[in-house]
Amino acid sequence: MPVQEAMQGTGSSVGNTMNMGGQHARLGAPNLPTQQAANMAAMNMAARKHFVTPAGDYNNENRRNDDGRGRKNIPDLPYYYNNNDDSSYPVPYAAPSEQKENMLVRSAVRDAAAAENQRNPDGVMRTDPITDEEVNYVKSMAAMAEVAKFDDYVESFIDPRQPGNMKWLMNVYPEYVERRLQQAHTDYEYALRNQMIDMWGINTPEDLMFKYMVDQGQITGPALRNERPKLDYSYTPGVLSVFNFQKPGAASNQLRLPFASAKHGKRPEGGVDSWSIDRTGRPLGSGNTYGELAQGMYNTQQRPRDGIPGSLSGTPTIAGTGTQAAGGTGFIRSAMRPNAGMRA
């Protein structure tokens, strides 16, 4: 193993090798990171304002369907009222601010001063009168509570998912929609940025500060969830097989109703299939698998249900090309396909 140049006693000095020359020498007082501290505090406050935790998160933890406080439990409400107690979408009513930080620090200083007076009662008594800033802050709290109450009032009347209601809201109370759209965009911004940093690493100073605040729990947000079915990618024929790419539920007789898969607002509590109907007996309502359709083309023995107008019934007898089945109303062999016994 070769010996380092600085250890050989030749060439430049150890000090120069370690870049300890005059260009890095301290001149007088230390170079404190005062500006960096101010910048980090400003970035931290801006991020906490932007990624604030909203009220009424997507999980609907405050669902009121079964505890007796929801609108569903009020008798004789008009039918057009919104009795969906899950229609509150995430929106912030409070956020961090420089004013609140100052009030927190001031409260801490008051506590410290009070503790000092208790330890030294003969010392100088320090007073800190209540200011207009504190009075105005309490007023702002009451005003914000009134806005939240007003939003609940609007939600009790309007369900934005119902046809026409969104247009009404945009004409009468557009701020209600705008604030909730902003929250949705912000949540996905957080989820995407955090995922990209986790996958590809920290590549900019902004990435570094963002991940620092996430890791310290100073900002939080949602993560994109993968609810796709698990797939064993270790078995090549199974992954690449055409049967792995069948459209789920395409041939089912069940029809899931609108919003059966909803994750927000009113949604089925028993799973997606609890909001579904059976289409058997409806136009083209059954027999829709590829196998059934192929059998319907070539297999003359496959029969639709008896008693349905226009369907084949009874036991068919082949009288010739393009003839009808005995006792039925449909053709059992196509004139374009005279060979009934064709093979795959």
C-alpha positions in Angstrom: 0.0 0.0 0.0 1.6 3.3 -1.0 2.4 5.8 1.7 0.7 9.2 1.5 2.8 12.1 0.2 2.3 14.0 3.5 3.7 11.1 5.4 6.8 10.8 3.3 8.3 14.1 4.3 8.5 15.2 0.7 6.5 17.7 -1.4 4.1 20.1 0.3 3.7 20.5 4.0 1.0 18.7 6.0 -0.8 22.0 6.6 -1.0 22.7 2.9 -2.1 19.1 2.2 -5.0 19.6 4.6 -5.8 23.0 3.1 -5.0 24.8 6.3 -3.4 27.8 4.5 -4.2 31.4 5.0 -7.3 31.4 2.8 -9.2 29.6 5.5 -7.8 31.4 8.5 -10.3 33.1 10.9 -9.9 36.8 11.2 -11.2 37.9 14.6 -14.6 36.7 15.6 -15.9 33.3 14.4 -18.1 33.2 11.3 -21.4 32.2 12.9 -24.1 30.9 10.7 -26.5 33.7 11.7 -27.8 34.2 8.2 -28.2 30.5 7.6 -30.2 30.2 10.8 -32.5 33.1 9.7 -32.9 31.5 6.3 -33.7 28.1 7.8 -36.3 29.6 10.1 -38.0 31.4 7.2 -38.0 28.2 5.1 -39.4 26.3 8.0 -42.2 28.7 8.6 -43.1 28.9 4.9 -43.2 25.1 4.6 -45.3 24.7 7.7 -47.8 27.2 6.4 -47.9 25.5 3.0 -48.2 21.9 4.2 -50.5 22.7 7.2 -52.6 19.8 8.5 -56.2 20.4 7.5 -59.4 19.8 9.4 -61.6 16.9 8.4 -58.9 14.7 6.8 -59.6 12.2 4.0 -60.0 9.3 6.4 -63.1 10.9 7.8 -62.2 10.1 11.3 -65.0 12.3 12.5 -67.7 10.4 10.7 -71.0 10.9 12.5 -73.3 8.3 10.9 -73.8 6.1 13.9 -73.2 8.3 17.0 -76.6 10.1 16.9 -75.1 13.5 16.0 -75.3 13.3 12.3 -77.9 14.8 9.9 -79.2 11.3 9.1 -80.7 11.1 12.6 -82.8 14.3 12.2 -86.4 13.3 11.2 -88.5 15.1 8.6 -85.7 16.8 6.8 -86.6 17.8 3.2 -85.5 15.2 0.7 -83.2 17.6 -1.1 -81.1 18.3 2.0 -77.7 16.7 2.0 -77.9 14.0 4.6 -74.4 12.8 3.8 -72.4 13.3 7.0 -69.2 12.4 5.1 -69.2 15.4 2.8 -66.7 17.5 4.7 -63.6 17.5 2.7 -60.2 18.5 4.1 -59.6 22.2 4.4 -57.5 24.2 6.9 -59.0 26.7 9.3 -55.7 27.6 11.0 -52.0 27.7 10.1 -48.7 28.6 11.7 -47.6 32.2 11.5 -44.9 34.6 12.7 -47.4 36.2 15.1 -48.2 32.9 16.7 -44.5 32.1 17.1 -44.0 35.5 18.8 -46.9 34.8 21.2 -45.4 31.4 22.0 -42.1 32.9 22.8 -43.7 35.6 24.9 -45.7 33.0 26.8 -42.4 31.2 27.6 -40.7 34.4 28.7 -43.7 35.1 31.0 -43.5 31.7 32.6 -39.7 32.1 33.1 -40.2 35.5 34.7 -43.0 34.2 37.0 -40.7 31.3 38.1 -37.9 33.8 38.8 -40.2 35.9 40.9 -41.2 32.8 42.9 -37.6 31.9 43.5 -36.7 35.5 44.5 -39.8 37.3 45.9 -37.7 40.2 47.0 -36.5 41.0 43.5 -37.9 43.4 41.0 -41.5 42.5 40.0 -41.9 42.3 36.2 -45.3 43.0 34.7 -46.5 42.2 31.2 -50.0 43.7 30.5 -52.5 42.2 28.1 -52.1 43.8 24.7 -54.5 44.6 21.8 -52.7 41.9 19.8 -53.9 39.2 22.2 -57.4 40.6 22.2 -57.5 40.7 18.4 -56.2 37.2 18.2 -59.0 35.9 20.4 -61.4 37.7 18.1 -59.9 36.1 15.0 -60.3 32.7 16.6 -64.0 33.3 17.1 -64.4 34.6 13.6 -62.7 31.4 12.2 -65.0 29.2 14.2 -67.9 31.1 12.6 -66.5 30.3 9.2 -66.3 26.6 10.0 -69.9 26.7 11.3 -71.0 28.4 8.1 -69.3 25.8 6.0 -71.2 23.1 7.9 -74.4 25.0 7.2 -73.6 25.0 3.4 -72.7 21.3 3.5 -76.0 20.5 5.2 -77.8 21.9 2.2 -75.5 21.1 -0.8 -73.8 17.9 -1.8 -71.3 18.9 -4.5 -71.5 15.4 -6.1 -75.1 15.9 -7.1 -75.8 17.2 -10.6 -76.0 20.9 -10.7 -74.8 21.5 -7.2 -71.2 22.3 -8.1 -72.4 25.0 -10.5 -74.5 26.5 -7.7 -71.6 26.5 -5.3 -69.3 28.2 -7.9 -71.8 30.9 -8.4 -72.8 31.5 -4.8 -69.9 30.4 -2.6 -66.8 29.8 -4.8 -64.4 30.2 -1.9 -65.7 26.9 -0.4 -64.6 25.0 -3.6 -61.4 26.9 -4.1 -60.0 26.2 -0.6 -60.7 22.5 -0.9 -59.2 22.3 -4.3 -56.0 24.0 -3.0 -55.8 21.5 -0.2 -56.1 18.5 -2.6 -53.3 20.0 -4.8 -51.1 20.6 -1.8 -51.6 17.1 -0.5 -50.5 15.5 -3.8 -47.6 18.0 -4.1 -46.3 16.7 -0.7 -46.9 13.0 -1.6 -45.2 13.3 -5.0 -42.2 15.3 -3.7 -41.6 13.1 -0.7 -41.8 10.0 -2.9 -39.4 11.4 -5.5 -36.8 12.2 -2.8 -37.2 8.8 -1.2 -36.7 7.1 -4.6 -34.0 9.3 -6.2 -32.3 11.0 -3.3 -31.6 14.6 -2.2 -30.4 16.5 -5.3 -31.0 20.2 -4.4 -30.8 22.4 -1.3 -34.6 22.6 -1.3 -34.7 18.8 -1.3 -32.4 18.7 1.7 -34.4 21.1 3.7 -37.7 19.5 2.8 -36.5 16.0 3.8 -35.1 17.4 7.0 -38.4 18.8 8.0 -40.2 15.6 7.1 -37.8 13.4 9.0 -38.1 15.7 12.1 -41.9 15.6 11.9 -42.1 19.4 11.3 -44.3 18.9 8.2 -46.5 16.0 7.4 -48.8 14.9 4.6 -50.3 11.9 2.8 -48.6 9.2 0.8 -49.8 7.6 -2.4 -51.2 4.2 -1.5 -50.9 1.2 -3.8 -54.2 -0.8 -3.6 -53.4 -2.8 -6.8 -53.6 -6.6 -6.5 -50.4 -8.4 -5.7 -48.6 -10.0 -8.6 -45.9 -12.7 -8.5 -43.3 -11.3 -10.8 -40.9 -14.2 -10.2 -42.9 -16.5 -12.5 -42.4 -15.3 -16.0 -45.1 -17.2 -17.8 -47.7 -16.0 -15.3 -46.6 -12.4 -15.7 -46.5 -12.4 -19.5 -49.5 -14.6 -20.1 -52.5 -13.0 -21.9 -54.7 -14.3 -19.0 -52.9 -11.9 -16.7 -54.3 -8.9 -18.6 -58.0 -9.7 -18.6 -60.2 -6.7 -17.8 -61.5 -7.3 -14.2 -65.3 -7.5 -14.0 -65.9 -6.9 -17.7 -68.0 -10.0 -18.1 -69.7 -9.9 -14.7 -73.5 -9.6 -14.5 -73.0 -7.2 -11.6 -73.0 -3.4 -12.3 -71.4 -1.3 -9.7 -73.3 2.0 -9.1 -71.8 5.5 -9.3 -69.3 6.2 -6.6 -69.1 2.6 -5.4 -65.3 2.9 -5.4 -65.3 6.4 -3.8 -62.6 7.1 -1.2 -64.1 10.5 -0.1 -67.6 11.6 0.7 -70.5 9.2 0.8 -69.4 5.6 -0.1 -70.5 2.1 0.6 -69.6 0.8 4.1 -69.8 -2.9 3.0 -67.3 -2.6 0.1 -67.6 -1.7 -3.5 -69.9 -4.6 -4.3 -72.5 -3.6 -1.8 -73.5 -0.8 -4.2 -74.2 -3.0 -7.2 -77.2 -4.5 -9.1 -77.6 -7.7 -11.0 -78.1 -7.1 -14.8 -79.4 -10.6 -15.5 -82.4 -10.1 -17.7 -81.4 -6.7 -18.9 -80.3 -6.1 -22.6 -77.0 -8.0 -23.1 -76.9 -8.5 -19.3 -75.4 -12.0 -19.2 -73.3 -14.5 -21.1 -70.6 -11.9 -21.7 -67.4 -13.8 -21.0 -65.2 -14.5 -24.0 -65.9 -18.2 -23.6 -69.6 -17.7 -23.7 -69.5 -15.3 -26.6 -67.3 -17.7 -28.6 -69.6 -20.6 -27.8 -72.5 -18.5 -29.0 -70.8 -18.1 -32.4 -69.9 -21.7 -33.1 -71.6 -24.1 -30.7 -75.2 -24.8 -31.7 -75.9 -26.7 -28.5 -75.4 -23.6 -26.3 -78.9 -22.3 -25.6 -80.1 -19.0 -24.0 -82.8 -19.4 -21.3 -86.2 -20.6 -22.4 -89.1 -18.2 -22.3 -87.1 -15.2 -23.4 -88.5 -13.7 -26.6 -86.2 -13.9 -29.6 -84.0 -16.6 -28.0 -83.5 -20.2 -29.0 -85.4 -22.9 -27.1 -85.9 -26.6 -27.2 -83.5 -29.1 -29.0 -82.2 -27.8 -32.3 -82.2 -29.9 -35.5 -80.1 -28.7 -38.4 -82.1 -28.8 -41.6 -79.5 -27.0 -43.7 -77.6 -23.8 -44.1 -79.3 -20.8 -42.6 -82.3 -22.8 -41.3 -83.9 -22.2 -38.0 -83.9 -24.5 -35.0 -87.0 -26.6 -34.5 -89.3 -24.9 -32.1 -87.1 -21.7 -32.0 -87.0 -18.3 -33.6 -83.2 -17.8 -34.1 -80.9 -19.2 -36.7 -78.5 -21.9 -35.5 -76.1 -21.9 -38.3 -74.8 -18.9 -40.2 -75.1 -18.8 -44.0 -71.5 -17.6 -44.0 -70.4 -20.6 -42.0 -72.0 -23.8 -43.4 -69.5 -26.0 -41.6 -71.0 -26.5 -38.2 -68.3 -28.9 -37.1 -65.3 -26.5 -37.3 -62.5 -27.0 -34.8 -60.3 -24.6 -33.0 
